[in-house]
Amino acid sequence: MIPVECYFVLSALLFFIGVYGFVTRRSLIAMLISVELILNAVDINFAAANRLLYPEGMEGMFMTLFVIGVAAAESAVAIAIIINVYRNFKSDRVDSIMEMKN
């Protein structure tokens, strides 16, 4: 059986990769993928904490399902926004959105 600490290490690794990707990328799609990595890290944490604290309970699993549902809705809205930005500016770069301020 895999120790719970390995899940926490994997979760931390995914979280920091997602934060790094969000901060360094300029493409809206790459930023969306980075946010999804962060949410997946949260899912792993919920499941691992549930297994560690309440091995017989299912609260962490239900929270994981809730976060997956919210992530799916967030992705649908974000992709719709990215498509509209691409139609207006012919680019999916963050710099093109900054032109809307001027």
N, C-alpha and C positions, 0 to 999 in steps of 0.2 A: 504494500500500500504506500502511496506517495504521501510524505509528511505535509501537513497543512502549511508549514513555513515556506515550502516551495511554491505554493499557490500565491502567497503574499509577495514573494520575490518576483514571480512572473507578473503579478498585477502591478507592482511598483515599476518594473521595467516597461510594461506597456504604457503606463501612465506617463512616464517621463519621455518615452519616444513620441507619444501623442502631443505632449506639451511642446517638445522641441520642434516637431513637424508643424504645429500650429503657428509658432512664433517665427520660424524661418521661411516658410513657404509663402509665395505670393499668388498662387493659383487658388481660386475659390474651391475647386474640387479637392485639391490636396488638403486644404484646411478642413473641409468637411470630413474627409477620411481620418484626419488627425483627431477631430472631435469624436468620431466613432470609436477610435482606439481608446480614448479616455473613458468613454462610457463602457466599453468592454472591460477595462480594468476595474471599474466600479462593480460591474457584474461579478467578476471573479472574486472581488473582495467580499461581496454580500454572501456568495455561496461558501467561501472558505470560512468566513466568520460564523456562519450558521453551523457549519460542520464542526468547528472548534468549540463553540459555546453551547449549542443546543443540537447534539447529534440526532436526536429523535424528532426535532421540530422542522417545520417547513417554511418558517417566516422568511428566511433569507432567499429561498427559492422563489417565493411569491414576489418579493421585492425585485429580484432579478428579472422575472417575467414582466413586471411593471416597467422597469427601466428599458427593457427591450422594446416594449410597446411605445414608450415615449420616444425612444431613439428612432423608431420607424417613422413616426409622425414628424419628428424633427427633420429627418432626411428628406421626406417628401416635400415639406415646405421649403427647405433649403435648396433642393434641386429646382423647384419651381422659380425661386428667386434668381438662381444662377442662370437659368434659361432666359429669363426676362432681361437680366443684365447683358447676357451674350447677344440677344437680339438687338438691344439698343446700342451697345458699344463695340460689337464684334470682337470681344475679348473677354476672357474669364479671369483677368488679372485684377488684383485688389487696387492697383493704381488707376484703373479705368473708373472705379467707383468714386475715387477721390475727386474726379473731374465733375461729379454731380454737385459738389459743394460750391463750385465757382459759378 
